[in-house]
């Protein structure tokens, strides 16, 4: 459910870890863990913006497919 929420949040555009964590109601550490895994399997990409790393969706088709299959109770 957390990773689905992350995809849903990032569908609106690039965000930093802290912004994503706040949006999904999780700690920065927990959010970073999920982002690292999602980046590793190619769903997300990361881009450095000064001291901040901003995450975005790398594979929009795969993201849309995952979100369409997600239980409606997970997505706000």
Secondary structure, 3 states (H helix, E strand, C coil): CHHHHHHHHHCCCCEEHHHHHHHHCCCHHHHHHHHHHHHHCCCEEEEEECCEEEEEECCHHHHHHHHHHCCCCCCC
